[in-house]
């Protein structure tokens, strides 16, 4: 009887412990789901804010003006101003004229010059010209500047708004897709600023980074994992590689400034130097992921290759490395995606320069996408705010694309042993 009571009590305690463990697991699972949900909510809000701020940068407002081209002379700026004054003859005061001229971009005279040089027959005639609107007019047409605000709280004054309304009533205002944003370099005028220099600079830097870090990283991983003997020297190297993976990126920028620029006197603001600095930063990641991928290959592959007469090098490069390459490529792409978003090391080597012309080689002056975001975010004009958000969207798109490529490669070529 006593034994039966003890058995019942023991079973009850076991049931209570099982219930507590089950409740703890359920509670932990709910906490995990809540944490993931909160993270996704914050990420969605952040992405939504950036998307809402940056979408307008992919559109550009154009204004049509009639310009009487002089039969002789090349004062195209004066011709554009005269065309605006003829359309609004009531504007007489100098201050009002300055506000009137601000309706169109400072690029208007250059567009007129290009049109006349392409068509010499336009001299002595009146031509209709579509030009980019000024930054404030562009923001107003897109709805980013509200006419309901008091006049002293907005950059576009009441009289300028009346002129824009008059142009819109006459069908002289259009909104088009902003191809110029993708094909031009930086500018001090928001409506003329583009990301072409930054994109090419990032592309050149990543190419240099991959050309240096990928072969060095793979060979280092092969040597440490497959060929090196275990001793204090290899242990010292492994510890330092793991430590380098956690070093702040600005330290690599200081290293590039001290060595590549001051010692070797390489050109500042060049994608080649930026790629070399990013290669130093990416190299530890490639080595660590490469070693993990090589370690995942079963020892039977090596033993089988050696058993049929292959040398240790042949066993590694003909059998082990090809099987580990999907993991190596995944780590490389992830490391490169991280390098794409780095700003601090590029600032240290001078890739923060104001560059208008597109870079032709890896030695040409250039900037990078994250640096361009940094430059525009520091500008007070409202036009640069939308371009900052648009550049962030493009940078996020590149990063997501590279990470998606890594996931697809892993799923397609990964071998489960």
N, C-alpha and C positions, 0 to 999 in steps of 0.2 A: 504493500500500500504506500509506504513512504517513497519507494523507488518510483512508483507511478506519479506521485505528486512532484518529485524532483524532475522527472521527465517532462511533465506538463509545464513546469516553471521554465525549464531549459528551452523548450520549444517556444514558449511565450517570449522569452528574452531574445531568441533568435529571430522570431517574427518581428519584434519591436526594432531590433537592429536592422533587419532587412527593410522595414518600412522607413526608418530614418535615412538609410543609405539611398533608398529610392527617392525620397523627398529631396535629399541633398543633390542628387543627380539632376532631378527635374529643376530645382532652384538654380543650379549652376548653368543648365542649358538655357533657362529663361534669361539669366543675366547675360550670357553670351549673345543670345539673339537680340536683347535690348541694346547691348553695346554696339553690335554690328548695325542695328537699325539707326541708332543715334549718329554713328559715323556716316552712314549713307545719307541721312537727312542733312547733316552739315555739308557733305560733299555736293549734294544736289542743290542746296541753297547757294553755295559758293559758285558752282558751275552756272547756275541760273543767273546770278548777278553778273558774272563775267559775260555770259552770252547776251543778256539784255543790254549791257553797256557796249559790247563790241560789234553787234550785228550791223549797226548803222554805219560803221566804217567801211562796209563793203558796198555802200552806195555813195554817189557823189552828185551834187547839184550843179547843173550847168545853166548858164544865162546866155541868151542870144542878144547880140548887139549889132547894129549896122554901123560900119566903119567906112568912111570915105578915104580911100588910099591915095596918097599924094602921087602925082606923076613922077616926081623926083624926090630924093631925100629918103632918109631911113629913120625918122623920128616916130617909130611905131608906138611908143608909149604916148606921145602927144596925139596920135591918130585915135587911139583907144579912148583917151580922155575926151577928145572932141566928140566922138560918137556918143558917149554917155551924156555929155552936156547938150547935144542936139536932141536927144530923146527926152531929156528933162530940162527944157529951156528956162524954166522958172528958177533954177538954181543959179544964184549970182554970187553969194558970199563965199569967201575963200574957205571958211570952216565947213560950210555945207558941201563945197566941192570935194573936200577931202573925204567926207562921209560918203559922197556919191561914188568916188573912185574906189572906195573900199568894198563896193558891191561885187566886184570881180577880183579874181586872183591876180597876183603880181606876175603870173605866167602869161597873161593875156597878150602883152606885146610880143612875146617870143612865138606864140602860136600864130599871130598875125604875120610876123616876119617869115616864118616857115611856109605859111600859105602863099605869100606873095613870091617868095623865091621859087616855090614849086610851080606857080602859075604867074609868070611875068605879065601876062595880059591883064591882070587885075589892076595894074597901076593906072591911076586916073579914073577909077570906077569905085562905086560903092559896093561893098561885099557884106554879106551876112555871116557873122562869125559866132560859133558856139564856144564859150570859154567857161572855165571852172569858176564857180562863185567863190567869194571870199569865205573864210572859215566861219565867221559869225552868221552870214547869210545861209551857209550850208547847214549849220546847226539849227537855225530858225525854221528852214523848210522841212527838216527832218523831225521837227517837233521837240528838239532838245532845249530850245529857248522859248519860253512861254511869253506871249504878248500880254498875258494877264498880270505879269509882274510890273511893279512900278518902274518907270523909265530909268531911274538912277540905280536900279539893281540889276540891269542887264546891259550887255555890251552893245546890243543893237538898239538904236534910238527909234523913237516913234516915227520920225520922218523917213528913216531908212526902211522901216517896216512898210510904210505907205508906198515907197518906191518899189519894194519887192512885190507888194500886192498888185500894183499897176502892171508890173512885168508879167506876173502870173495871169492876170486877166487877159493880157494880150497873147498868151501862149508862148511866152519867151523864157519860161523856167521849166526845166526838166530834171528828173532824177534818174541817173543811169548807174549801171554796175561799175564799180570803181576798179577797173583793170589797172589803173595807174598805181594803185596801192601795191600791186604785186610785181610791177615792172620797173619801179623807180627806187632811187636811194633816199637817204634822209634829207630833210629840208627844215628850215626854220619856220616855214609856213605849213600849218597843219594840213591844209588841203592838198599840198604837194608832196607830203612825206610818204615814203613807201618802205617796204621791207626787203626789196630785192638784194641790197648789199648785205643785210643781216642774214638772209637765207643762204646766199652764196658763201659768206664767211663761215657760217656754221657747217655747211656742206664740205668746204675745203678743210676745215679744222677736223671734222669727223673722219674724212678720208685719210688725213695724215695720222690721226690717232689710231685708226684701225691698221694702217700699214705698219705702224711701229709696235703697237701693243699686242696685236693678235699673234704674229709669229713668235715674238719674244715670250709672251705669256704661255703659249702652247708648249714651246720647247722647254721653258723653265719647269712647267708642270710635269712634262714627260721625264725630265732629268731627275727632279726631286722624288717623283713617285715610282719610277721604274728603274732608274740606273744608278742613282746616288747611293752610296753606302751610309748607313746610319752612324753618325758620329757627332761630336760637339759642333763641328762646323755646319753641317746640314741642319741640326737643331737650331742653331743661331739664325740661320737664314729663314727657316720656317717661322720662328717667332717674330722676326722683323717683318716678314711679309704679312702676317696676320695683324701686326700693329699698324702697318702702312694702310691697310684697308680701312682703319678707323681714324686716320689722321684728317683733320679739317682741310677742306679743299683750298683754303686761302694759303696754307703752308706750301702747297705745291706751286701756287702762284708766286710766292716769295722765292721759292727755289728757282723757278723759271726766270724771274727778274734778276736774281743774283748770278745765275750761271749762263743762261742762254743770251740774255741781253747785255749784262755788264762784262762777262768774261769772253764769250764768243762773239759779242757785238752783232747779233742777228737783228734784222729790222724790227722795229716796234710795230705793234698793231697789225702784224702779219699772221694769216691763218696757219702758216707753217709753225710758228712759235706757239700759237694757241693749241695746235694739234699735238705738239710735243709735250706741252704741259698736261693736256688732257690724257695723253698716253701714260704719263707717269701716274696719274690718278686712277686710270682704268686698269693698269697692269696687275695690281694685287687681286682685284676681283676676278680677272681672267685666270690667274694662277690658281686661286683657291677653288673656283668652280671647275677648272680643268682637272685638278687633282681629284676632286670628288667624283667627276665623271670617269676618270681612269680607274679609280678604286672600285667603282661599281661594276666594272667588267669582271666576270668570274675568273678565278685563277686557272680554271681548266682550259680557257682559250690560250693563255700563255703556254701552259704545259703542253698542249696539243701541238702548238706551233714549234716549240723547241724539240718535241719528240720526233717530228718529221724532218729535222735537220736545219731548221731556221736558226739564224743567229739571234742573239738578244735584241739587236736593233731591228732586224727584220720582223721578229715577233711583235715588237711594239708598234712599228710604223705600218706594217702590212695587215695586222690583225687587231691589236688592242685599240690603237688610236682611231681607226675608222669606226669601230663600234662605240667609242666614247665621244665621237665628234658631235652628235646632237646635243649632248649636255654641254660640251665646250661652246658650241655656237649659241646656245641659250644664255649661258653666262656672259658671253661676249656682247650679245645684243642688249642684255640688261645693263651691263656696265657702260655701254655706249649711250644708252638712253639716259642714264644718270649724267654722263658727261655732257650730253646735249643741253641739259638744263642748268649747268654750272655757270655762275656769273663771277664769283670772287676771283678765281685764278686768272680769268681773262681781263678783269679790271687791272690786276697787278702788272700785266705785260703790255698794257696800253691799248687794248682793243675796245676802248671806250671813246675812240676818236670820232669826230664828226666827218663821215665819209659820204660823199654824194655819188661818185663814179663807181660803176660796178667793178669788182676785182676780176682781173683776168688770169692771174696765177696765184699760187699759194704764197708768193712773196709780196703781192699787192696789198696796200692798206685796206682793211675791212673791219667790220664789227661782227657781232653774233646776235642771234635772236634774243637770248636772255639779257644781254647787255643793252640791246635796243629797247627792250621793255623798261629797263632801269633808266635809260636816258629820257624816254617819253614820259615815264611816271613822274619825273622831276619837273616837267614843264607845266606852267600854270594854265595854258590855254585849254579850253573845253574840247577843242578838236583833237588835241593829243591824248586826252583821256579815252576817247573812243578808240583811237588807234592803239593805245596801250592794251586795252581789252582785246582788240582784234589780234594783236601779235601774241597775246597769251593764248587765245583760242588756237592759233596756228601751232604754237609750241606744244600745247596739250595734244593736238591732233597728231603731230609727229611722234610724241612720246607714247601715246596710246597705240599708234600704228606699230612702233618698234616692239613694244611689249606684247601686242597681239601676235606679231610675227614670231616672237620667242615662244609663246604658248602653242601656236600652230606647229612650229617645228618640233617642239617637244612631244606633242601628241602624235604627230605623223611618223617620226623616226625613232621615238623612244622604244627601247627593247626591255621588256620586263623579264628578268632572269628567274 
